[in-house]
């Protein structure tokens, strides 16, 4: 667990050309709150303006007084990342950039990690698109898994990557079907591992200064979780709740819903691989067993 106390409502200098303002929305899913990043000086890009909290939007505008927000970039449309985009855009006349959400699949999960169904980018980005500002360049790196529309934003001049929730600085990432997909997530992690970034700036938590090693550990963690699920089933667990009770016995019960969603994503992957079977398509109510 990272130990830091961000100064809500105040801008922090994170590196030479990167600043951060943390939204006052600490919670079990958001850690200390949503870290809104500012890239550049004078004409700047704002990444993940966060939830629609008036004091946070005011803090962004006040902190950047005398500067121009030219781009608002959204890593994905969870409720703790994108709702402030439109109110901020209305105040600064910037365009909102994000991935296409037209094929997104919804769940009924109502929390900080719920989907912002009102999100609509002004400019659609696809993998590899370049955004140029005054003294900086941003490249869109499509990294589906946490959500199908998740984008990381590369800052090639600094060999930095803004990782949104794809790689977080304090916890593993929730993968919640149907829009969250574990196979996509692992493939996206491999995509990042093959890059040469020197530092990650996650939306939640502190910067990650050893990204290749960190991503390798995340991949290893997910593959170990596959094995733990199969072991739990071999020991008699048949349902998602029974698997969660075994694997996550020691965690905060408030996180069991998120754990169940991620276990479900693992089970879908394991059924696709042929390691586990169930009757029909995998669902939250399915009975799971090892393939004989």
C-alpha positions in Angstrom: 0.0 0.0 0.0 1.4 3.4 -0.9 1.4 6.0 1.9 0.8 9.5 0.7 -1.6 12.4 1.4 -2.3 14.5 -1.7 -3.3 18.1 -1.0 -6.8 18.3 -2.4 -7.5 21.4 -4.4 -3.8 22.2 -4.9 -1.6 21.7 -7.9 1.5 19.5 -7.4 4.6 19.5 -9.6 5.2 15.9 -10.4 8.1 16.3 -12.9 9.5 18.9 -15.2 6.4 19.1 -17.5 3.8 17.2 -15.5 1.5 18.5 -12.7 -1.3 16.9 -10.8 -4.4 17.9 -8.9 -6.1 15.2 -6.9 -9.9 15.1 -6.7 -11.5 14.9 -3.2 -13.1 11.5 -3.8 -11.1 9.0 -1.7 -12.9 5.6 -1.5 -12.3 1.9 -1.5 -12.1 1.8 -5.3 -10.3 5.2 -5.8 -7.7 5.1 -3.0 -6.7 8.7 -2.2 -8.8 10.1 -5.1 -8.6 10.7 -8.9 -5.3 12.2 -9.9 -5.9 14.7 -12.7 -2.7 15.3 -14.7 -1.7 18.5 -16.5 0.9 18.1 -19.3 2.8 21.2 -20.5 2.9 24.8 -19.5 1.0 27.7 -21.1 -1.1 25.6 -23.5 -1.8 22.4 -21.6 -3.6 19.0 -21.8 -5.7 17.8 -18.9 -5.9 14.1 -18.5 -8.8 12.5 -16.5 -10.6 15.6 -15.0 -12.4 13.1 -12.7 -15.8 13.1 -11.1 -18.2 16.1 -11.5 -17.2 17.7 -8.2 -17.5 21.5 -8.5 -14.6 22.2 -6.1 -12.3 20.0 -8.2 -13.2 21.7 -11.4 -12.8 25.1 -9.8 -9.3 24.0 -8.5 -8.3 23.0 -12.1 -9.4 26.3 -13.5 -7.8 28.3 -10.7 -4.6 26.4 -10.7 -4.3 27.0 -14.5 -5.2 30.7 -14.4 -3.3 32.5 -17.1 -2.8 29.2 -19.1 -4.9 27.7 -21.8 -6.4 24.2 -21.7 -6.2 23.0 -25.3 -7.1 19.3 -24.9 -9.1 17.2 -22.4 -8.0 13.6 -22.6 -10.0 10.7 -21.1 -8.4 7.3 -20.4 -11.8 5.7 -20.0 -15.4 6.5 -19.0 -15.7 5.3 -15.4 -17.5 7.7 -13.1 -14.3 8.7 -11.3 -12.5 9.7 -14.5 -14.8 11.3 -17.1 -17.9 13.1 -15.7 -16.0 16.4 -15.1 -14.9 16.5 -18.8 -18.0 18.3 -20.2 -18.3 20.9 -17.4 -14.6 21.6 -17.7 -14.8 21.9 -21.5 -17.7 24.3 -21.2 -15.6 26.6 -19.0 -12.4 26.5 -21.1 -13.7 25.7 -24.6 -11.3 22.7 -25.1 -12.2 19.6 -27.0 -12.7 16.2 -25.3 -10.7 13.3 -26.7 -11.4 9.7 -26.0 -12.0 6.2 -27.5 -15.2 5.2 -29.1 -17.9 4.0 -26.6 -20.6 3.1 -29.0 -20.0 -0.7 -28.6 -19.6 -0.6 -24.8 -21.4 -3.2 -22.8 -23.0 -2.1 -19.5 -23.3 -3.7 -16.1 -25.4 -2.7 -13.1 -22.4 -2.0 -11.0 -23.2 1.3 -9.2 -20.0 2.6 -7.6 -17.0 4.8 -8.3 -16.1 2.1 -10.9 -19.5 2.4 -12.6 -19.6 3.5 -16.2 -20.3 7.1 -17.1 -23.0 6.5 -19.7 -23.2 10.2 -20.6 -19.6 10.4 -21.8 -19.3 11.4 -25.4 -15.9 12.6 -26.8 -15.7 15.4 -29.3 -12.9 13.7 -31.0 -12.6 9.9 -31.2 -9.1 8.5 -30.8 -7.8 5.2 -32.1 -4.6 3.3 -31.3 -1.5 5.2 -32.4 -3.2 8.6 -32.9 -0.9 11.6 -32.1 -2.0 14.7 -30.3 0.4 17.7 -30.5 0.5 20.7 -28.1 2.9 23.5 -27.3 6.1 21.6 -26.5 4.6 18.2 -26.0 3.2 15.2 -27.9 0.8 12.6 -26.7 0.2 9.2 -28.3 -3.0 7.2 -27.7 -2.2 3.6 -26.8 -5.4 1.5 -26.8 -5.3 -0.9 -23.8 -8.6 -2.7 -23.5 -9.2 -4.9 -20.5 -10.3 -2.8 -17.6 -12.8 -1.3 -20.1 -13.0 -1.9 -23.8 -12.4 1.9 -24.5 -9.4 2.2 -22.1 -6.5 4.3 -23.5 -3.1 5.0 -22.0 -1.5 8.2 -23.1 2.2 8.1 -24.0 4.4 11.2 -23.6 7.3 10.3 -25.8 9.5 13.3 -25.0 9.7 12.1 -21.4 9.4 8.3 -22.1 6.4 8.5 -19.8 3.0 6.8 -19.9 -0.2 8.0 -18.2 -1.8 4.6 -17.4 -5.3 5.5 -16.2 -6.6 2.4 -14.4 -4.8 -0.1 -16.6 -1.8 0.0 -14.3 -2.4 1.5 -10.9 0.1 2.6 -8.3 -1.7 1.2 -5.3 -3.7 -1.9 -6.2 -4.4 -4.4 -8.9 -7.0 -3.4 -11.5 -10.7 -4.4 -11.5 -11.8 -6.3 -14.6 -15.6 -6.4 -14.7 -17.4 -8.2 -17.5 -19.0 -7.8 -19.9 -17.1 -4.7 -20.9 -14.0 -5.7 -18.9 -12.2 -8.6 -20.4 -9.3 -10.6 -18.8 -7.8 -11.9 -22.0 -7.8 -8.3 -23.4 -6.2 -7.1 -20.2 -3.4 -9.6 -20.3 -2.7 -8.8 -24.0 -2.7 -5.1 -23.2 -0.2 -5.7 -20.4 2.1 -7.5 -22.8 1.7 -4.6 -25.2 3.0 -2.2 -22.4 5.8 -4.6 -21.4 7.1 -4.4 -25.0 7.4 -0.6 -24.8 10.4 1.4 -23.5 8.6 3.8 -21.1 10.7 4.8 -18.1 7.9 6.0 -15.8 4.2 5.5 -15.4 1.7 8.0 -14.1 -1.4 6.2 -12.9 -4.6 8.0 -12.1 -4.7 6.4 -8.7 -1.5 6.3 -6.7 2.1 7.5 -7.0 4.3 7.3 -10.1 5.8 3.9 -11.0 9.5 4.2 -11.8 10.2 0.5 -12.7 7.5 -0.1 -15.3 8.7 -3.2 -17.0 9.3 -5.0 -13.8 6.0 -3.8 -12.4 4.0 -5.0 -15.5 5.8 -8.3 -15.4 4.7 -8.7 -11.7 1.1 -7.8 -12.7 1.1 -10.5 -15.4 2.5 -13.0 -13.0 -0.1 -12.1 -10.4 -3.0 -12.7 -12.9 -1.5 -16.1 -14.0 -1.2 -17.1 -10.3 -4.8 -16.1 -9.8 -5.8 -18.5 -12.6 -4.0 -21.3 -10.7 -5.6 -20.3 -7.3 -9.1 -20.4 -8.9 -8.5 -23.9 -10.3 -7.2 -25.0 -6.9 -10.2 -23.6 -5.2 -12.5 -25.5 -7.6 -10.5 -28.7 -7.1 -11.1 -28.3 -3.4 -14.9 -28.1 -3.8 -15.7 -24.4 -4.7 -18.3 -24.3 -7.5 -19.6 -20.7 -7.5 -18.1 -17.3 -7.8 -19.0 -16.4 -4.2 -17.4 -19.7 -2.9 -14.2 -18.9 -4.8 -14.1 -15.3 -3.5 -14.6 -16.6 0.1 -11.5 -18.8 -0.3 -9.2 -16.5 -2.2 -10.2 -13.2 -0.7 -10.9 -14.2 2.9 -8.5 -11.6 4.3 -9.6 -8.5 2.3 -12.0 -5.7 3.3 -15.5 -7.1 2.7 -16.4 -3.8 0.9 -14.1 -5.0 -1.9 -15.8 -8.4 -2.3 -18.0 -7.1 -5.1 -15.0 -6.0 -7.1 -13.2 -9.2 -6.3 -16.2 -11.2 -7.5 -16.3 -9.3 -10.8 -12.6 -9.9 -11.4 -13.0 -13.6 -10.5 -15.8 -13.8 -13.1 -13.4 -12.3 -15.7 -10.8 -15.0 -14.9 -13.5 -17.7 -15.1 -14.6 -16.5 -18.6 -10.9 -16.7 -19.7 -10.4 -20.1 -18.2 -13.5 -21.5 -19.9 -12.3 -20.1 -23.2 -9.0 -21.8 -22.6 -10.8 -25.1 -21.9 -9.4 -25.4 -18.3 -12.8 -25.0 -16.6 -16.3 -25.9 -17.8 -19.8 -24.8 -17.0 -23.2 -25.4 -18.5 -23.8 -22.9 -21.2 -22.1 -19.5 -21.4 -20.3 -18.4 -18.2 -22.4 -16.3 -15.9 -22.5 -15.0 -12.3 -24.8 -17.9 -11.4 -22.9 -20.7 -13.2 -21.6 -23.8 -11.5 -18.0 -24.3 -12.4 -15.8 -27.4 -12.4 -12.5 -28.5 -13.8 -12.4 -30.1 -17.2 -12.1 -33.8 -16.8 
